[in-house]
């Protein structure tokens, strides 16, 4: 083999190899289009069911696979393909994720007391679109996970290169790719940024949306943070991004992720909203007592609950015991140790020294909290500003926002915010975006 031919072959092989952190194209997830609910006692009685296995169809989305196949609200899904359906909605969603666009799958349903079968041809989930931005779907890899990235580029900007905001969402297993609901809070934030000339990137957690890899409920905090770091690396390769003006916004636990993801990065600024900066145990104990008092529980009952909770949290988060080990000693803590992600995720949160991470950041920081937020506390946001400013004077500020809660609902105080959670469509207050946009504009580097 000649040297020239060998070089050509090596170039071809190199071109075919995936670049580190860059994944091959991710397939679009299927658009089943059903709103689900597990079978509880009242549903079991209403439909005269022998047990609680099955999933109730609460609603069917227009133009979805389910609508095309003839599924209806109040159908009960008993079997998916050859598999019986249990009572756990999360497990059922996991069953659905095994299928791809184009698959035709039989559903066994219970409708009006009679078993019927429907064949569902799975179509692709619609892609995001907006009058304010163009959308680019991509992906990044971190460890065993291939994560969906959604990049938006503002249509209104006349600049060749535009600033970009990496959006980091809150805790829990859900998708930030929801094109069917423009009123979704994430979409409204992205629209605001786009109208103001900012590109954005959001990243779906592993196992959520189109993302593939470790199921979200089994993943941990460090792995999730690594996915956002991979997203920042991908941002550096975008030719239309002004690399001197890249920002992070972190909402809720996104504000815990933000200083971890920002380490070693050349960022123009970081904005956090409704977050935590103390140890996780400190936060959980205050939050549990505060919410119990808002719910009107007797003070002696709260005291007893807190004794159990603090002991159980110490074993789980500090001693690194498993939930099963903790519950063997404190069985009354079962309802207290329910977290939206894996317990190792929470243990890693406890291990973070968040003030140390913040004070290492030599970048502008804005900490925001809604005055009606009963999930986060001003002390955490002031601590962020103090930690940054002690190391880098004048770089950080804390702003308390009136009439808004953790979920961007319009509320005057903590008690009203708690009641808002029970309303189907509470009024939103997005004035916080005006504060964020003004701050981003001010911090941009010309």
Buried (B, 14 or more C-beta within 10 A) or exposed (E): EEEEEEEEEEEEEEEEEEEEBBBEEBEBBBBBBBEBEBBEEEBBEEBEBEEEBBBBBEEBBEEBBBBBBBBBEBBBBBBBBEEEBBBEBEEBBEBBBEBEBEEEBEBBBBBEEEEEEBEBEBBBBEEBEBEBBBBBBBBBBBBEBBBBBBBBBBEEBEEEBBBBBBBBBBBBBBBBBBBBEEEEBBBBBBBBBBBBBBBBBBBBBBBBBBBBBBBBBBBBBBBBBBBBBBBBBBBEEBEBBBBEBBBBBBBBBBBBBBBBBBEEBEBBBBBBBBBBBBBBBBBBBBBBBBBBEBEEEEEEEBEEBBEBBBBBBBBBBBEEBEBEEBBEEBEEBEEBBEBBBBBBBBBBBBBBEBBEBBBBBEBBBBBBBBBBBBBBBEBBBBBBBBBBBEBBEEBBBBBEBEBBBBBBBBBEEBBBBBEBEEEEEBEBBBBBBEBBBEBBEEBBEE
